Amino acid sequence: MGRPKIYSDKLKATAVKLSQLKGVAVMDVAESLVIHPIMLSRWRKEVREGLIDTEGIEVNREEMAELKELRRVKRQYERLKIEHRLLKKAVAFTSTRRETSSPSSSTNKAPGKGQSR
């Protein structure tokens, strides 16, 4: 097992500040920093307890915008996955309905094109 990574207090404070932004999820920040969300949650707790100082830490507006965009794209992706799944079910349902025709439709047909008596 490898040695645990040691992160600077500045990185921790910045990550916490980013995760506290409106519309930004802890999961998104953790994913963008390639850390486990539980670790970020622990850092947030340490900030609340005063163990990590976030005073003077400024959040880059570009980072804020990227995280919000990431969140929006993830929501859209999840919605599209659901839509795709529903469409697949609808196609499967309609294709099985076409294969099995009702018995009444075949007996009531008048002789016409392609049918011989």
Buried (B, 14 or more C-beta within 10 A) or exposed (E): EEEEEEEEBEBBBBBBBBBBBEEBBBBBBBBBBEBEBEBBBEBBEBBEEEEBEBEEBEBEEEBBEBBBEBBEEBEEEEEEEEEEEEEEEEEEEEEEEEEEEEEEEEEEEEEEEEEEE
